[in-house]
Amino acid sequence: MAQEVRGVIAPGRNEPVRVETIIVPDPGPGEAVVQIQACGVCHTDLHYKQGGINDEFPFLLGHEAAGVVESVGAGVTDVAPGDFVVLNWRAVCGQCRACLRGRPWYCFDTHNAKQRMTLTDGTELSPALGIGAFAEKTLVAAGQCTKVDPSVAPQVAGLLGCGVMAGIGAAINTGNVGRGDTVAVIGCGGVGDAAVAGASLAGAAKVIAVDIDDRKLETARSMGATHTVNSRSTDPVEAIRELTGGFGADVVIEAVGRPETYRQAFYARDLAGTVVLVGVPTPEMKLELPLLDVFGRGGSLKSSWYGDCLPSRDFPMLIDLHLQGRLDLGAFVTETIELTDVEKAFERMHDGDVLRSVVVL
């Protein structure tokens, strides 16, 4: 039987979000209903609200979430009612050319729930990243549920569903940071700080954090940065070279998603070094680089999708590291809030006052 729950919707481009009654249908084949316990306020949700993703309003926002499976539909065997799960927005198919080549993190046929959640008047909602977790309960594809150790706090576990996984994965999975490497991270918001933490976890000898905000640089130090550069007052390329013996970093992670910061990343890497783009650009942005420099510097220019993660592999591993005291996921939580506070959380995010606000239900 369909259920009525509270959820946060974005009714139209740049309109304030509001709490509405949401109709959540019973799960169909391959689907699950999850009772949400916590959901982080991610910058991607703000992009949805601003119309920066698409114009399929109204959106049911929220996607960086953890909770308990309440019910499952026919054919679901990987999760069961009562399982504590982190939600992911890339449910791999197992059958596409990427999956069959052993690269499921590039799955080209990820899927979401086929049924739609609605408002009480029947208006269909577009769930953010196929999840829609600023709600007491949500309907997802069962493959979007990843079981993890239930002893972890939900407000910490949910962060792996997007930003923290994107940053840690950009360092460990995409950048292949190893022991003794030098790493620079440009942009120290939630994703950038997670990349700093990931590089430190991987054993990097030097982790250089770059931002224009001294508050963010101080936070990056607490995440494992060994050096900081305020690029508002200092040329970051020259500073990174100076800190790496004049050569540049082995891996430079760009966590802003702008042409000017990508150029900085490109020129701040060592010859044959690696650039990882994990910051999300907007559709109109263009990049111009001398092709001879691309050829002459060698190395790798990579994009990192969701930290190139495989949720079934990476989420439990990172939760275990957190429970062992080796990865402080709690450091990413600035505040816990209620559903009614999401609009204010977006304002604080825009002003750079928080690393992560987390809705707790």
N, C-alpha and C positions, 0 to 999 in steps of 0.2 A: 504494500500500500504506500502511495506517495506520501512524503512528509513535508511539513512546513517548518522552515528554519529561518533564522536571521542571516543576512549576508550583505556585504558592501558592494554596491554597484557604481559604475561610472556611467551616468545616463547619456552624456554627450561630450563632444570635444571641449576640454578645459572647464567643464562644469564641475562644481563641487561634488564629491562622492556622497552617497547617503546609504543608510541602512534600510533595507527593504525585506519583506517576507519573500523567501525563495521556495519554490516547489522542487523537491528532489525526488525523482522517480525511483522505484525499486530497480536494482541492478539487473540489466539484461545479460545475455551471454557474453562472457569475457569482461564483465564490468564489476566494480565494487563500490559500495558506499562507505566512506570513511568519516568517522567522527573526529573533527579537527580539534587538536589540543593547543597548537601554537602555529603561528604563521608570520614570517618576517616581512617587513615592508621593504620591498626591493625596488631599485630604480626602474626596472622594467615595468612594474605596475604603474609608475608615474608616466612612462612612455605611452602605455595603453590609455591612460586618462587624458593625455594630451593629443591623442590621435596619431602618435608617432609610429605605431605598429600597423594598424589598419583602421578602417572606419566602421567596423562591425558592431557598433553600439546597439544596446547597452552591454557593457562588460561586467562579468562577475570577477572582481579582482582577487589577487592573492595566489601565490603558487609555491612559496618557499616554506613548506609545511610538514608537520608531523602529526600523527594521530593514531587512532585505533580502528581497524577494520570492523565495521558493524555487520555488513552482509555482503555476499558475493553472488554473482549470477551463474548460470549454467556453464560448465566447462572450466571453471576456475579451480586450479589445483595448487598454485604456488603460494597463495595466501588464504587465510581462513579467518572467520570472525574471531576477534580477540587479539589478533596479531598487532603489535606495535610497528608502525611503518613510517618511513620518510617518503614523501611523494616526489617523483621525478617527472620531468616533462619530455623525456625521450624514452618511450617504451619500445624497446627494440623488437623487430619482427622475427628475427632468426632465419629468414628465408631470402632476403634481398642479396644482391651481389656483394655488398660490404660485409654482411653477416656471414655469408658462405665463404668469404676469404679470410675469416677470422679477425675482422675489424668491426665488431658490432657497434663500437662507439661512433662509427660513421653511418649507422643504419639509415638507409634512404626511404624507409617505409614505416617510420614510427607512427604510432596511432594513439587516439584518444577514445573516450566513451562515445558511442554512436548516438545515444539519447541526449537530449538537451534538457538542462534545468531551465525553469521559467519563472517569471513573475506570476502573481496570483491571477492576473488578467490574461495569461497565456503567452505573453511576450517572451520569445526565446532569448536566452542569455548566451553570450560568448564568453566562456571561461578563459581567464588569462592563462596562456600556455597550456590550454587543455586541462586546467586544474580547478581554478576558482575556489581558493581556500580561505578567503576572508569570509568564512561562513561557518556555522556550527557543524554542518555536515556537507559533504560534496560527493559528486559522482565522477569516477574516473575509470579509465581502462585499468584492469587488474595489473597489467604489466607496468603501470606507473607507481605501484606500491612496492617498496623495498623493505623487507624485514630487517630490523636492527635490534641490538640489545635493549630491552625495555627499561633497564635501570638508568638510562641516560635521561636527563631533563628534556621534555619536548621542545622548549624554547631554544635549546642548544641544537638538538638533533635536526630540527627543521631547516636550519641555516645551510645544511649540506644540500638541500634541494635546489639551490641555485647559486647565489653569489660566492659562498665560501668554497664550494666545490669547483666553481669556474676558476677561481684564483689559484687554489692549491693545485688543481689539475693542469693549469697553464704552466706552472713551474715543473711539476713532477712528470706529468704525462706528455704534454706537448713539447716543453722545453728540454726535457730529459736532463734536468739539473742533476749534477753528481757531486760527489765529495771533492772539495777543493776548488770548485768552480767560482768564478766571480759573476755576480748577477746584479742587474739594475732593474728596478721596477719604477715605471713612470706613471704616476697617478696613484694616490694612496687613499682611495675610498675603500669600501668593503671588499671589492674584488682585488684591488691592488694590495691591501694589507694581507689578504689571504694568500696572494702570490708570495709576499714577503715571508709569511709563515711557512709556506710550502718549500721555498728555497732553503730556509733555515733547517727545516725538517730533513731535507735531502742531503744536508751536509755541506752546503756552500760555504766557502771560506770567507767570502765578503758579499754582503747584501746591501746595495745602495738604494735607498728610497728617495724618490724625486717627486716633489709637489710644490705648489705655490702657497700652501697654507701650513704655517709652523705647527698648528694644532695637530694636523694630520701627520706631519713628520714625527711628532713626538709619539703619537699612537703607533706609527710604523716601527719606531725603536722598541716599543714594548712587545711587538710581534716578532722581533728578531732581526731588524735592520741593524747593521753594524755602522753604517754611515748614512747621513742625510744631506740632501741638496735642495735648497729653496730656489727653484728655477725662475721665480719672479725677479730675483736679484743677481742670479748667477747663470752663466751659460751651462746648461746641464751636460752637453756633449763634452765640453772641455773639462768640466768637473769630474765626470765619470772616467775620462781618459787619465786625468791626473791621479785618480784613486786606484787605477789599474796599471800603473807603470807606464802610462802613455799609450797603451794598446787598445783599450776599450774592454767592455765586459764580454764574457763568454756567451751569456744569455741576457737579452734585454726584453723585458715584458712590458708591453704598452697596454695600460689598463684605463685609458681615457677614451680612445676611439675618435681621434681628430687627426687630420693630415699633418698639422704642424708637430704634434707630439710623435706621430709615427716617423717623421723625418728625423727627429731627434734620436729615436730608438735605432733607426737604420744606421746613422753615423756614429752612434755611441757604442756599437758592438765591435769586437775584435774582428780582424780578418778571419773569414770562415766561421764567424760566430753565428748565433741564431737570434732572430727577432720573432717574438710571439705577440700577435695581436689578439687580445682578449677583450679590450674595450670595444663597445658596439657603436659603429658610425651610423650616421643618418643617410638616407638614400641619395641626397644631393651632394654629398661630399666627394671630392675628387683628389687623387694623389698624383703628384708629378715628381719623378725622379730621373736623373740622367741614366739611360740604359747602360752606358759604359760603367757607371758606378755599381749598378746591380751585377753586371758581369764581373767586374774587376775585384769586387770584395768577396765574392764566393759565399759560402755558407748557406743558411736556410732562412727563408721568410715564410713563417707559418701563421695560420689562423687557428685559434683554439675554440672549438665548439663545445660549450659546457665542460671545459677543462678536459676534453677528449676522455670523459669518464665512462666507465661501465658501472652503473649504479649497484648492481648486484655484487660487484667486486669491491668497489671503492667506498661506498657508504659504510658497510660494516667495519671495514678496515680502519677508516678514520674515526669512527665512533670508539673502536677498541683503543686506538691511540689516545683519544681524549680521556677515556676511563682510566688508562694507565698513567695519566698525568704528563704525557709527552706532547699533547697538542691541546692548547687552551682554547677550545671553541667558545667558552663562556665569555672570553675577552671581547668577542664581537658584539655582544648584546649590550647596548647602551641603556635601553629602557624597555619595560614591558607595559603594554597599553591595552585598552579595550577596543572593540569594534567601532565604537562611536568616536574614537580618537584618530582614525586613519587619515582624515584630511589634515589635521594638525601635524601628523607625522610626516606627511609629504612636504609641508612647509619647513619643518626642521631639517629634513633631508636636503631640500633645495638650498638652505642656508649653511649647510655643512656642519650642523650642530650635533649630528648623531652618526654613529657607525652603522647601527641597526636598531630600529624600533621593532619590537616583536609583539604581535597581537596574541594574547593568551585568553583562551576560552574555557 
